[in-house]
């Protein structure tokens, strides 16, 4: 890893992805930033950065944007699969379309990114993929059934591929945050569940910030390539 190496960050238009983009840019990395809200990516105004309006569920669009960035900045050294949605709901009431959105973005979107970068990383015998899971990928919570399902999948897929490519000197890293103050909850359509979640956050005296996660991502990535931080779990001290 050199700080001149290209990093791709999905979902960089807000929250954890935005903080990670600022942090890795400040460390000197050229970046490819992907999200649907292009104006939010461009408003970051980061140097040596290509911003592309890409929905991560569109694998061809993910690959095309990566090829475009590689033509400018060289091979991708790190992919941060961060794009995600959390639509909380009761299993008997929730619109199945919400379950599909979460699996499409959180699981298939992550796999689309991996598919675009993994073969070249294996060939170069160098590279890092960082997948943003959640504590909801290690334990279950009320109203989280499908979301937890996607994040348990993120944990499983990350660890499975880590073992598969370890001998190719490619690192797979899981970052598992607890509650973080971002736009994530705002997309949940059930008002009562949303209110309950806000009360839960207040009850623990507030939650951690996107920058806390960006720092963990940067720490894990910037270890020497022979050292793989397999997983970081971080949350507010008072979160149960
Ligand atoms: P935000 O809602 O602030 O950010 C989510 C990002 O994902 C946005 O940039 C959004 O961009 C992007 N995104 C959503 N759907 C798509 C899509 N189809 N294609 C491309 N980009 C997409 O939430 P967070 O920063 O909190 O979330 C980032 C990650 O962290 C997620 O994977 C989330 O599950 C995980 N996480 C968050 C926690 C929290 O408490 N906040 C706790 C644990 C994990 P746009 O809308 O412009 O496309």
Boltz pocket constraint, residues with backbone or C-beta under 6 A from the ligand:
constraints:
  - pocket:
      binder: B
      contacts: [[A, 10], [A, 11], [A, 12], [A, 13], [A, 14], [A, 15], [A, 16], [A, 17], [A, 34], [A, 35], [A, 36], [A, 37], [A, 38], [A, 40], [A, 54], [A, 55], [A, 56], [A, 57], [A, 81], [A, 82], [A, 83], [A, 84], [A, 85], [A, 86], [A, 105], [A, 132], [A, 133], [A, 134], [A, 135], [A, 176], [A, 177], [A, 178], [A, 179], [A, 180], [A, 181], [A, 182], [A, 183], [A, 184], [A, 185]]
      max_distance: 6.0
